[in-house]
Structures are given as structure tokens and as C-alpha cells.
Amino acid sequence: MRHRTLTLLATPAVLGAMTVAVPALAGISIIPAAHTSSTKCFIAHIAKHNVRECLVRGPRGLRGLPGPAGPRGLTGPAGKTGATGKTGKTGGTGKAGATGATGPTGPQGAARPYAVVQPTSPTQVNLIAGQTSGITGVSEPSPGVYCLAPAAPINAATDTVAVSPEVSYSSGKQPGVIAVNAQRTNGCPATDFEVDTYTPAGALSSNYAFTIVVP
């Protein structure tokens, strides 16, 4: 009995249909035959004849459309913090900037009171202008007794003063003795500082000038 070989050229869809349909024919039996990786052959028994049939791979079909993107996966754990880098070198010192403009003069400070006191007679006395500040007035109720009124906020009842002899405005031939009388025993009011001037022998005298300052 002579064998016949049938070579079928078809698309993969046709080949699949033939693979299903051929064994279903009545009176046909399929006997597997040797084949290669690209060609599949079998022996079909048709009408008392054995027919060798081979299915040849057709050309590759068109690429299908890409499927939809899958869902985003869960965020993975954060990685470990890297080591701190080395500190860079200190840059060079920049040039000095230009000198700024001079600012406005501030308000005058509250200087402590001071004065130069000049007696002119046994009951008359002057404050030397230009060398007096914060003393608003002076009187001489009796020879050698001087009452000096300070400007606020100086308070003669709680503050104290320092005094010293002044020779250029004195009429005596030698410096006198200048003393603060804190208890005002010679008649000055409580709002004033009292200063008494004495001769070297210890008698009150109006011949001696003096300076006064509130420290």
C-alpha cells in the first residue's frame, strides 16, 4: 500500500480546527508520526489508505494590544539613613564692609548735679554759669551758711553731696574749711543741701568759694 503525504499550509487557527475536526471523521484513525519542532505530522487512515499529514507553522500573527496596567504595589519600607558626610573646610574671611553712616545724636543723659558756688557778700552768693548743672538755686541765710536746691529727681532728704574748696573765687587769703551739714542745723530747709564754710580757726565765714557735686 502506497503512502501519500499531505502538506497543509494554514494559520494557527485553521491548524487548531483541523486538529479537532480530523479525528472526528468517521472511519479515520490517527497514528502519530515523527516530527520536528517546527512541523507536526501524523498518519491518517482514510478509506483504507494511510495518509501522512503534516501541519506546517504559519507566519506569526500581529501583536495583540497591551493589557491594562496592573495595580500599583505597596510602598516598600524606607531605607536606612546614610552616614553624615564630612564637614567642609571653612571659607576664607570676606572683606570688611564699608563704615556705616553716623547715627543721630542720642538724648542728653541725666548727669548728676554739680556747681561752683561764689559768695559775694556776707549774705549774697552766686552759682558760676557753665560750671553748674542740676542745682537750681542757692541762698546764704547767714554768713558762711549756704542752702542749695537740687533739681528733680535728686532728693536732699535721701541723697548726699561732696564738697571741696575753690580758691579762684574766694576772697580769703587761704582756703577755708568746707563742710556738709547733713542735719541742716544752721537753718536750711529739708528740701536743700546745707554747706557751711569756716576759717582755719573754726569760725563761720562767707569768704570762701567751694564746689559741690552729687555723686
Backbone bond lengths (Angstrom), bond angles and torsions (degrees), N, CA, C in turn:
res aa  C-N    CA-C-N  psi(-1)  N-CA   C-N-CA  omega(-1)  CA-C   N-CA-C  phi
1 M - - - 1.467 - - 1.520 107.05 -
2 R 1.304 117.10 131.52 1.468 123.19 -175.95 1.516 110.37 -87.92
3 H 1.329 115.27 136.44 1.473 121.07 178.50 1.510 110.01 -91.53
4 R 1.305 114.90 139.96 1.462 120.31 175.24 1.528 109.10 -116.03
5 T 1.293 114.41 145.71 1.474 120.29 -179.78 1.502 108.78 -112.74
6 L 1.349 115.71 127.94 1.467 122.23 179.83 1.534 107.38 -114.40
7 T 1.251 113.44 118.99 1.475 119.07 177.87 1.508 108.96 -102.31
8 L 1.347 116.24 123.21 1.464 121.92 -177.44 1.524 109.37 -110.59
9 L 1.289 112.44 127.01 1.468 118.34 175.60 1.507 107.32 -108.96
10 A 1.311 116.29 119.04 1.469 119.41 -177.15 1.518 108.67 -157.38
11 T 1.269 111.56 167.07 1.471 118.69 177.17 1.512 109.03 -75.27
12 P 1.297 118.88 164.16 1.472 120.38 178.36 1.500 112.78 -58.26
13 A 1.336 119.26 -31.77 1.457 120.46 178.92 1.514 111.29 -67.20
14 V 1.350 115.42 -40.89 1.465 119.48 179.17 1.514 110.05 -67.49
15 L 1.338 116.54 -40.59 1.458 119.93 -179.67 1.507 110.96 -61.79
16 G 1.307 115.57 -38.66 1.454 118.04 178.87 1.493 112.01 -65.87
17 A 1.334 115.72 -39.38 1.463 119.39 179.67 1.518 111.15 -66.08
18 M 1.343 116.07 -38.88 1.469 119.54 -179.59 1.523 110.60 -67.84
19 T 1.322 116.25 -37.03 1.462 119.27 -179.13 1.513 111.06 -61.63
20 V 1.351 114.36 -33.90 1.456 118.26 178.88 1.519 111.43 -81.53
21 A 1.359 115.90 -38.99 1.463 119.07 -171.16 1.517 113.22 -77.94
22 V 1.356 117.71 -38.17 1.461 119.53 -172.54 1.517 112.22 -61.68
23 P 1.316 121.81 -46.52 1.469 118.81 179.71 1.493 113.13 -65.66
24 A 1.327 117.03 -17.29 1.467 118.28 -177.89 1.520 112.61 -79.93
25 L 1.337 118.44 -12.11 1.464 120.48 -179.14 1.534 109.98 -68.84
26 A 1.313 116.82 138.86 1.460 121.63 -179.59 1.510 110.75 -67.03
27 G 1.299 115.26 135.63 1.463 120.65 175.78 1.485 113.51 79.38
28 I 1.352 118.32 11.02 1.463 120.77 -178.54 1.500 107.94 -113.35
29 S 1.318 114.95 130.65 1.455 119.59 175.72 1.524 109.06 -119.70
30 I 1.337 116.71 146.80 1.469 122.05 -177.13 1.515 107.41 -110.19
31 I 1.347 114.97 128.65 1.456 121.29 176.35 1.515 106.58 -118.77
32 P 1.311 120.42 118.82 1.476 121.24 -179.01 1.488 110.71 -61.10
33 A 1.319 116.12 145.46 1.456 122.65 177.98 1.518 109.05 -127.30
34 A 1.316 114.57 167.93 1.465 119.46 179.74 1.512 110.40 -63.06
35 H 1.347 118.18 146.03 1.467 121.28 -179.75 1.520 108.83 -151.06
36 T 1.279 112.16 163.37 1.475 118.77 176.84 1.506 108.56 -100.91
37 S 1.339 116.13 -179.02 1.470 120.67 -178.05 1.510 111.41 -69.24
38 S 1.355 117.72 -22.11 1.461 119.65 -177.06 1.527 112.34 -105.54
39 T 1.310 118.55 -11.78 1.467 120.79 -177.88 1.528 108.90 -133.35
40 K 1.331 116.81 130.35 1.454 121.59 177.86 1.544 108.38 -109.92
41 C 1.317 117.69 125.41 1.475 122.06 -178.07 1.528 110.00 -122.43
42 F 1.313 115.79 153.99 1.471 121.77 176.29 1.541 108.15 -152.63
43 I 1.334 117.16 161.45 1.467 124.15 178.85 1.517 108.02 -103.12
44 A 1.290 115.09 118.52 1.462 120.47 179.19 1.545 108.51 -102.50
45 H 1.341 118.75 132.18 1.465 123.53 177.54 1.524 108.31 -95.56
46 I 1.309 115.55 102.23 1.462 122.05 -175.13 1.535 108.37 -120.90
47 A 1.365 115.48 120.52 1.497 121.16 176.90 1.507 110.77 48.94
48 K 1.299 116.16 52.71 1.453 123.64 176.40 1.513 113.43 65.70
49 H 1.300 114.94 16.08 1.471 119.24 176.47 1.528 109.26 -120.95
50 N 1.289 115.42 142.01 1.461 120.91 172.96 1.518 109.29 -92.26
51 V 1.299 114.72 120.65 1.481 119.90 -178.17 1.531 108.38 -117.40
52 R 1.300 117.01 122.69 1.486 121.91 177.33 1.536 108.96 -86.29
53 E 1.289 114.95 119.06 1.465 120.22 -178.69 1.531 109.23 -117.89
54 C 1.318 115.96 141.64 1.481 122.38 -179.58 1.540 109.66 -126.95
55 L 1.274 115.00 137.20 1.472 121.16 176.13 1.528 108.11 -101.33
56 V 1.300 115.33 115.43 1.474 121.39 -178.12 1.537 109.01 -95.12
57 R 1.351 116.38 133.04 1.470 120.83 -179.77 1.520 110.06 -63.51
58 G 1.316 116.77 127.09 1.455 121.51 178.62 1.526 112.00 -81.79
59 P 1.301 118.76 -179.08 1.476 122.73 179.13 1.530 110.42 -66.85
60 R 1.360 116.09 151.89 1.465 121.49 -179.53 1.521 110.29 -65.24
61 G 1.293 116.72 133.44 1.456 121.15 177.60 1.526 112.55 -71.37
62 L 1.314 116.16 173.51 1.459 121.64 179.17 1.527 110.79 -67.17
63 R 1.341 116.52 147.79 1.472 121.31 178.64 1.525 109.72 -67.98
64 G 1.297 116.53 132.79 1.454 120.80 178.27 1.520 112.54 -69.41
65 L 1.332 115.54 162.84 1.459 120.34 178.25 1.527 110.26 -67.34
66 P 1.336 117.51 143.86 1.476 119.09 178.99 1.521 110.73 -64.77
67 G 1.309 115.33 143.63 1.453 120.52 177.94 1.533 111.69 -73.43
68 P 1.311 117.21 166.99 1.469 119.78 179.27 1.527 110.88 -65.60
69 A 1.346 114.54 152.81 1.461 119.85 179.75 1.517 110.10 -65.25
70 G 1.303 115.17 140.23 1.454 119.64 178.04 1.530 111.18 -73.80
71 P 1.317 117.43 165.68 1.471 120.53 179.75 1.521 111.20 -64.83
72 R 1.364 115.47 150.02 1.459 120.89 -179.97 1.527 109.84 -68.15
73 G 1.297 115.20 135.13 1.447 118.98 178.55 1.528 111.94 -72.00
74 L 1.327 116.26 165.42 1.460 121.54 179.03 1.522 110.67 -66.37
75 T 1.332 115.63 147.80 1.458 120.68 178.12 1.516 109.91 -68.46
76 G 1.292 115.20 129.93 1.452 119.37 179.68 1.520 111.61 -73.11
77 P 1.333 118.86 164.19 1.472 121.78 179.29 1.523 111.14 -64.93
78 A 1.348 115.73 149.18 1.465 121.01 179.86 1.522 109.74 -66.30
79 G 1.302 114.79 141.49 1.448 119.20 177.93 1.515 111.86 -73.58
80 K 1.317 118.33 166.19 1.449 123.61 180.00 1.525 110.43 -66.86
81 T 1.343 115.67 146.36 1.461 120.81 177.07 1.514 109.63 -67.75
82 G 1.314 114.74 133.37 1.452 118.72 179.64 1.509 112.26 -71.19
83 A 1.304 117.28 163.38 1.465 122.51 -179.93 1.521 110.37 -66.71
84 T 1.350 116.49 146.29 1.463 121.63 178.62 1.522 109.90 -69.14
85 G 1.318 114.68 133.50 1.456 118.70 179.53 1.517 112.44 -72.31
86 K 1.297 117.43 162.86 1.451 122.98 -179.60 1.528 110.54 -68.23
87 T 1.348 115.76 145.03 1.456 121.26 177.23 1.521 109.87 -69.00
88 G 1.320 114.52 133.65 1.454 118.64 179.67 1.518 112.35 -72.08
89 K 1.309 117.52 166.43 1.444 123.25 -179.69 1.529 110.43 -68.08
90 T 1.342 115.78 146.40 1.460 121.40 177.25 1.517 109.69 -68.54
91 G 1.316 115.32 131.52 1.455 119.28 179.49 1.513 111.98 -70.61
92 G 1.293 116.32 162.81 1.453 122.09 179.57 1.524 111.96 -67.27
93 T 1.333 116.71 154.24 1.461 122.05 178.93 1.523 109.70 -69.59
94 G 1.334 115.34 130.64 1.453 119.50 179.32 1.514 112.06 -74.10
95 K 1.304 116.51 167.98 1.459 122.08 179.41 1.520 110.40 -68.83
96 A 1.330 115.20 147.37 1.467 120.00 178.27 1.523 109.69 -66.13
97 G 1.319 115.66 138.22 1.450 119.78 178.11 1.516 111.84 -73.83
98 A 1.316 115.16 167.59 1.460 120.73 179.63 1.529 110.49 -67.72
99 T 1.327 116.48 149.53 1.465 121.25 178.75 1.519 109.94 -67.06
100 G 1.318 116.09 131.01 1.454 120.28 -179.98 1.516 112.24 -71.70
101 A 1.316 114.68 165.48 1.460 120.22 179.65 1.524 110.45 -67.92
102 T 1.320 115.77 151.29 1.464 121.04 179.15 1.522 109.69 -67.29
103 G 1.307 116.61 131.16 1.452 121.12 179.53 1.520 112.19 -73.28
104 P 1.317 116.11 167.25 1.470 119.87 -179.50 1.527 111.62 -67.31
105 T 1.310 115.96 152.82 1.461 121.10 178.85 1.525 109.83 -66.97
106 G 1.309 116.49 131.93 1.444 120.87 179.90 1.524 111.65 -74.59
107 P 1.320 115.95 168.52 1.467 119.31 179.35 1.525 111.34 -66.23
108 Q 1.312 116.22 151.53 1.446 121.42 -178.86 1.528 110.14 -62.76
109 G 1.319 115.33 133.17 1.447 119.79 179.60 1.525 112.18 -71.75
110 A 1.314 114.37 162.49 1.463 119.93 179.51 1.530 108.73 -88.43
111 A 1.336 115.95 87.94 1.464 120.91 -179.31 1.523 110.19 -70.48
112 R 1.319 116.18 150.61 1.453 120.89 176.45 1.529 109.22 -70.52
113 P 1.318 118.51 145.90 1.472 121.18 -176.73 1.540 112.58 -64.67
114 Y 1.311 114.82 146.44 1.468 121.62 175.37 1.530 107.69 -154.33
115 A 1.339 116.08 162.39 1.470 120.17 -179.95 1.521 110.40 -166.65
116 V 1.350 115.15 155.95 1.466 123.58 167.40 1.525 106.20 -110.72
117 V 1.338 116.78 122.65 1.463 122.83 -173.93 1.537 108.83 -107.06
118 Q 1.363 116.60 126.94 1.474 122.43 -179.12 1.532 110.04 -120.33
119 P 1.326 118.22 111.44 1.463 119.58 173.12 1.539 110.29 -75.03
120 T 1.345 117.21 140.58 1.472 121.49 -179.33 1.523 112.53 -116.76
121 S 1.303 117.00 -15.21 1.471 121.92 177.11 1.521 107.08 -161.89
122 P 1.319 118.42 174.91 1.471 119.28 179.49 1.517 114.36 -58.83
123 T 1.370 118.47 -16.58 1.474 119.69 179.16 1.531 112.72 -134.57
124 Q 1.323 118.29 9.39 1.462 122.02 -179.40 1.527 109.74 -120.85
125 V 1.349 115.82 142.78 1.466 120.58 -176.40 1.524 108.92 -151.65
126 N 1.330 117.21 149.29 1.471 123.32 179.32 1.533 110.33 -123.76
127 L 1.369 114.69 155.28 1.466 122.52 167.03 1.527 107.17 -101.10
128 I 1.314 117.96 129.85 1.458 121.47 -178.51 1.524 108.80 -75.09
129 A 1.341 116.06 115.62 1.464 121.14 179.18 1.529 109.90 -64.46
130 G 1.332 116.62 146.28 1.460 121.86 -178.44 1.508 112.76 85.49
131 Q 1.334 117.65 -17.93 1.457 121.82 176.95 1.525 110.60 -123.54
132 T 1.337 114.93 22.74 1.457 120.96 -179.05 1.527 109.01 -134.58
133 S 1.328 117.16 135.06 1.461 122.29 176.65 1.520 108.51 -153.96
134 G 1.330 116.45 133.56 1.458 120.57 176.69 1.515 114.57 81.30
135 I 1.327 118.26 0.17 1.471 122.60 173.16 1.528 106.00 -111.88
136 T 1.297 115.60 115.20 1.474 119.41 -171.80 1.527 113.76 -90.65
137 G 1.308 118.41 -14.61 1.464 119.00 179.48 1.513 112.44 -171.67
138 V 1.341 116.73 159.21 1.459 122.61 178.16 1.532 108.04 -143.99
139 S 1.323 115.40 143.51 1.470 121.11 176.24 1.530 109.31 -138.19
140 E 1.348 116.23 159.52 1.464 121.43 179.86 1.540 107.45 -128.00
141 P 1.347 117.82 85.80 1.461 119.68 -177.06 1.527 114.03 -64.44
142 S 1.326 117.87 -24.68 1.469 122.49 175.50 1.518 107.85 -151.30
143 P 1.360 118.50 158.08 1.464 120.33 -176.90 1.532 112.29 -54.00
144 G 1.327 113.53 127.75 1.459 120.25 177.33 1.522 115.36 80.68
145 V 1.361 118.34 4.03 1.476 121.98 178.39 1.531 107.70 -116.34
146 Y 1.349 116.49 122.78 1.471 121.11 -175.08 1.527 109.39 -124.09
147 C 1.331 115.72 131.92 1.467 122.25 177.81 1.526 107.60 -111.87
148 L 1.332 117.16 121.59 1.471 122.27 -175.82 1.525 109.18 -117.24
149 A 1.351 116.67 126.03 1.468 122.64 -178.57 1.525 109.56 -96.07
150 P 1.334 117.71 121.22 1.470 119.93 178.63 1.528 111.00 -86.39
151 A 1.348 115.49 156.25 1.466 121.17 174.18 1.530 108.94 -82.08
152 A 1.334 115.57 152.51 1.472 120.46 175.93 1.533 109.01 -62.11
153 P 1.316 119.14 146.56 1.467 126.91 9.28 1.528 114.04 -95.39
154 I 1.334 117.40 16.17 1.464 119.33 178.45 1.527 108.50 -67.69
155 N 1.330 115.12 135.34 1.458 121.93 -178.49 1.527 108.66 -122.61
156 A 1.339 115.73 115.01 1.469 119.82 -177.21 1.515 112.29 -63.39
157 A 1.328 118.45 -20.43 1.465 120.96 -179.40 1.523 112.12 -79.07
158 T 1.344 117.66 -21.47 1.472 120.11 -177.01 1.527 113.33 -120.76
159 D 1.325 118.38 -21.21 1.469 121.80 179.45 1.524 109.53 -96.38
160 T 1.315 115.35 165.84 1.464 121.04 177.49 1.521 109.08 -128.29
161 V 1.354 116.64 169.22 1.461 121.60 -177.39 1.523 109.05 -132.51
162 A 1.345 114.62 163.33 1.465 121.68 173.31 1.523 107.85 -121.82
163 V 1.313 117.38 138.24 1.474 121.75 -177.57 1.524 109.60 -129.01
164 S 1.347 115.79 157.89 1.466 121.41 177.46 1.532 108.88 -154.44
165 P 1.326 118.41 156.12 1.463 120.70 -179.55 1.530 112.30 -67.31
166 E 1.325 117.23 150.66 1.470 123.51 175.32 1.538 105.75 -131.98
167 V 1.356 118.70 117.05 1.473 122.00 -170.22 1.526 113.29 -89.00
168 S 1.357 118.59 -27.87 1.471 118.53 -172.97 1.522 112.91 -69.67
169 Y 1.324 118.54 -25.43 1.465 121.78 178.09 1.533 112.00 -103.24
170 S 1.320 117.38 7.25 1.460 121.03 -178.85 1.536 109.77 -89.70
171 S 1.329 116.42 149.81 1.470 121.76 176.52 1.518 111.89 -99.60
172 G 1.325 117.06 -10.17 1.459 120.71 177.02 1.509 111.18 -75.83
173 K 1.345 116.42 157.96 1.456 120.81 -177.94 1.524 112.34 -80.40
174 Q 1.309 118.29 -10.99 1.452 122.62 178.30 1.520 108.21 -148.13
175 P 1.346 117.54 156.75 1.468 118.99 -178.39 1.517 111.08 -59.83
176 G 1.344 113.56 143.19 1.452 118.42 176.62 1.527 111.46 -90.53
177 V 1.311 114.48 -174.83 1.460 121.71 176.97 1.521 107.15 -99.79
178 I 1.362 116.98 120.51 1.466 123.01 -177.10 1.523 107.85 -108.70
179 A 1.341 117.02 129.07 1.464 120.02 -176.17 1.522 110.35 -140.50
180 V 1.350 115.77 143.66 1.459 122.22 173.97 1.528 107.97 -85.47
181 N 1.312 117.01 133.68 1.468 122.25 176.32 1.528 106.99 -108.41
182 A 1.353 116.44 90.96 1.466 120.98 -173.21 1.519 112.96 -66.06
183 Q 1.361 118.20 -26.09 1.465 120.18 -178.24 1.535 112.27 -95.71
184 R 1.336 117.14 1.93 1.468 123.01 174.71 1.539 111.15 54.09
185 T 1.294 116.54 47.49 1.472 120.95 -175.88 1.525 113.55 -73.56
186 N 1.346 117.96 -10.90 1.458 120.60 -178.54 1.523 112.60 -104.05
187 G 1.362 117.36 15.31 1.460 119.26 168.12 1.515 117.76 108.92
188 C 1.324 121.89 3.95 1.477 120.88 178.09 1.526 109.72 -75.53
189 P 1.369 117.97 147.63 1.467 120.19 178.82 1.535 111.42 -69.68
190 A 1.340 115.72 162.76 1.465 120.93 -177.29 1.520 112.35 -66.77
191 T 1.334 117.54 -17.59 1.467 120.25 -179.61 1.525 112.14 -83.96
192 D 1.343 118.14 -7.52 1.459 121.93 -176.02 1.525 110.88 -113.86
193 F 1.346 114.60 158.18 1.466 121.04 167.63 1.538 107.77 -85.43
194 E 1.326 117.45 139.95 1.468 120.75 175.43 1.516 109.97 -108.49
195 V 1.354 116.13 129.25 1.460 122.99 175.83 1.535 106.97 -124.92
196 D 1.353 116.43 131.28 1.462 122.46 179.30 1.522 109.48 -114.25
197 T 1.362 116.70 139.69 1.474 121.33 178.82 1.530 109.03 -117.45
198 Y 1.357 115.90 138.23 1.459 122.28 -174.35 1.527 109.97 -128.89
199 T 1.330 113.88 154.08 1.460 119.80 169.37 1.524 108.37 -74.10
200 P 1.355 117.32 163.60 1.469 118.26 176.69 1.525 113.31 -56.84
201 A 1.343 116.51 -22.21 1.463 119.30 179.08 1.524 111.98 -83.28
202 G 1.352 118.08 -9.46 1.460 121.66 175.22 1.499 114.74 101.02
203 A 1.338 120.17 14.27 1.460 122.68 178.03 1.527 109.53 -97.85
204 L 1.360 116.99 142.19 1.476 120.26 176.31 1.524 108.92 -62.03
205 S 1.347 115.10 136.98 1.464 120.64 -177.46 1.517 109.38 -148.52
206 S 1.333 116.68 147.14 1.466 122.34 177.79 1.514 112.00 -100.81
207 N 1.332 118.05 20.48 1.464 121.73 -176.99 1.533 113.83 -92.17
208 Y 1.343 117.22 2.46 1.463 117.86 -170.66 1.536 111.76 -121.99
209 A 1.333 116.21 124.45 1.466 121.72 173.26 1.534 108.89 -81.58
210 F 1.336 114.89 163.22 1.487 118.39 -178.70 1.533 109.16 -156.84
211 T 1.319 114.84 165.66 1.486 121.90 172.59 1.523 108.25 -111.76
212 I 1.332 114.70 152.08 1.469 121.19 179.20 1.519 108.31 -139.02
213 V 1.314 117.11 141.03 1.457 122.23 178.46 1.527 108.63 -146.10
214 V 1.322 115.65 140.83 1.466 121.44 174.27 1.532 107.03 -93.55
215 P 1.332 119.68 111.10 1.475 120.99 -174.84 1.528 111.70 -71.78
